[in-house]
Amino acid sequence: MENYIDIIKIIMYFIVYSFFGWIMESVLKTVIQKKPVNSGFLYGPFCPIYGFGAIIMFIFLQGFKERPILLFIIAFFVLSTWEYLVGWMLEKIFHTKYWDYTENKFNIKGRVCLLNSLFWGFLGVVFIRYMHPFIADKIDIIRVNDLLFLSLTLSVIMLVDLVISIIKVKNISINLEKLKEITNAIKEKIDELETKQINKETLQLAIEELKYKQATIKRKLLKQTNRLKKAFPTMKSDAIERINEFLKEKKENIRGKNK
């Protein structure tokens, strides 16, 4: 029975700290960018990297609670390693660099840097000595059945959010390919329109329909990428670069026609 309760509590810790991490990042980025920012990969108010980071701290650092200097050093290395691994996994899975510390001094492949690692060390001390004991006491007050209901409900919400977020990120590449195909199709139809003397009305209608589809996909892409760019200002990916190239090409074409 105790193991069962402990598992429920760990799930709840994960959810709570994912929420706190979202608040911390969103507030920080809102201040820096001077406009409201929904930080994180998910659409909802959760940053799972902080939830997992909190569980890692709870498991690995709890025994160093009374030795703050050693606690700081271990948190520095353990959480930096975690951040590096998460950055590496996201790059491999989504072919996207969601954060980049390349411009910061003493960084490793842009995934971790000294400044952030110092922050992780400080956070580890605050978390183990002050924050987690406070949160643990509050969660202990909640009845087991209520805690089970809360943890299951919020876990399902986060899981659904995760699936939706992954699908939307994958759709960026899919929509980008569609956009490329439609753009090529428009060029072909325009060439036909200029060379053929018959069926001009049919060709014109086909071009207008393709341009409408092009504009619709472009709006979707801009909405998806703008949201991610706000959440991850230093984000880099092939898809983002290709969208920027497409928009640049469109602007150059418009300028060329206006001359």
N, C-alpha and C positions, 0 to 999 in steps of 0.2 A: 504493500500500500504506500509506503514512504517513497519508493522509487517512482511510482506512478505520479505522486504529487510533485516530486522533484522535476520530473519531465515536463509537467504542465507549467511549473514555475519557470523553467528555462525557456519554454516557448513564449511565455508572457514577457520575460526579460528581453528576449529577442525583439518582440513587437514594440515594447515600450522604448527601447534604445534606438530602434530603427526610426521611430517617430521623433525622438529627441534629436537624433542626427539630422533628420530632415529639417527640423526647426532651426538648428544651428547653421546648417549650410544655406538654407533659404534666406535667413536673416542676413547672414554675412554677404551673400551675393546680391541681395536686394540693396544693401547699403553701398556696395562697390559699384553696381551697375545703375544705381539711383532709379530703379523701377522694380515692381514686384516680380520675383523669380520663384518658380516652382522647381526647386533643385532636385537632382537625382534622376535615375533612370526610369523609375516608375511614375505613373501619372498621379497616384495617390500620395498622401503625406507620409511616405516611408522611404528611408534610405537603408536597404538591407546590409550594405557594407558596414554600417555602424552597429547594426544588430549583431552580425557575426563577430565584429571586432569586440563588442562588449562581452559576448560569450567566451571568446578567446582570452580576454583579460580575466574574466571570472574564473576560468579553468586554470590558467597558467600563472596568474599574478597574486591570487588570493593569499598564498603562503608568505608573501613578502610585505604584507600590510604594515608591519611594525618596523620595516627597514626602508624608509622612503627613498634614499639615494639608490640603493640596489633596485628598488621597485621602478624608479625612473629609468635606469639603464636597461633593464629587461624589457620594460614597455617600449622604450625607444627602438630596440631591435626587433621584438616580436611583432609589433604593430606595423613597423616599416616593411617587414617581410610580408605581412598580410596585404598591405597596400600594393606592394610590388606584384605579388601573385595575382591579385584581383585585376590590376591593370593589364598584366600579361594575358590573363584568360579572356578578358573582354576584347582585347586586340585580336586574339586568335579566333574567337567565336564570331564577332561582329565586324572584324576588319576595320575597327574604329579605335582611335586613341582618345578616350573620353577626358583625360586630363594630361597635361604636358608641362613638366617642370624644367624643360630644356634650358629656359632662360634663367633659371635659378642656379646659384652657385652650388657646387658639390651635389649634383644629381646623378642618378644612375638610370641611363636610357630614358630620362624624362618621366619615369614612373614614380620615383621617390626622390626627395631632396632633403638636405640637412634641416632646413627651416621647418618643414612639415614633420620630420622625424622628432625634432625637439618638442613640437606641439604634441605629438603622440606620447612622448615620455611624460610630459606635464599632465596630459589628460589621463594617463594610466594611474598616476599618483592620486589625482582628484577623484577619479572613478572608484578605485579600490578603497581609499580611506574615508571618503565622504559620501559620494553620490550613490554607489550601490547599496551600502548599508541602509541609507534613507529609503531608497526605492524598495528594497527587500522587505523592510518593515511594513511599508504600505501594502505591498502585495500579500504579505502574511495575514493581514486583517481580512482580506476577501475570503468568503466561504469557498470551499473546494468546488462545489457544483457551479457556483457563479464564475469562478476562475476558469473552469473547464469550458463553459459556454462562451465566455469572452475570448479565450485563446483560440478555440475552434472557429468561431465566427470571424475574428480578425485574420486568422491564418488563411481561411478560404478567400476573404476579400483580397489579401495580399497576393495569393496564388493566381486569382483571376486577373488582377492588375498586372502581374508579371507576364502572364501569357499574352495579354493584350499588348503590352509594351514591346515584347519580343516580336510579335506579329507586325506591329507598326514599324519597327526598325527594319525588319526584313522587307517590308513593303516599299521602303525607300529605294532599295536597289531594283525591285521589280518595276516600280513606277518609272524609275530612271530609264530602264530599258524600253518601256512602252513609249516614253517621251522621245527617245532616240528614233524608234521605229516610225512614230507618227511624223516626226520632223523630216525624216528621209522621204516618207510617203508624200508629204506636202511638196517637197522639192520636185519629186517625180511628176506630180500632177501639174505643177506650175510649168515645168518643161513641156509637158504634153499640151498645155493650154497655149503656149507660145508657138508651138510648131504645127499643131493641127488646126484646121479651119472648120471642122465639124464637131458637134457635141460640146460646144463651148459652155453652154448653160449647165449641162450635166457635170462637166469637169469643175466648173465654178462652185456648184453646190457641194460636190465632193470635197473640194478644198476648204470651204466654209465649215463643213461638218468636222473635218480633220482638225482645223484650227480651234474649233470649240472644244474638242477632246483634248487637244494640246494645252489649252488654257486651263481646263479643269484639272488635269494631272499636275500642271505647274503649280496651281494653287495648293493642291494637296502636299506636294513636295516642299514648298516654301513653309507651309504650316508645320509640317513634321520636323523639318530641319531647324527652323527658327526656335521651336520649343526646346530642342536638344542643345542648340547653340547657347540659349539663355541659361540652361541648366549646367552646361559644360562649356564655358567660354573658350577654353583652349583646345576643344575637341578637334581632332583631325581624322579624316577618312577619305577614301577614294571617291565615295558617293558625294560627299560634300564638295570636293574639288571639281567633280564633273558637273555638279549643279551650278557652281560658280562660273565654270567655263562656258556652260550653256547660256547663262544669263549675260555674261560678257559678250558672247558672240551675238546674242540678240540685240544688245545695245549698239554694237558696232554696225550691225546690219541696218538698224533704224537710222543711225547717224549717216550711213552711206546713202540711204534713200533720200534723206533730207538735204543733202548737198546739191 
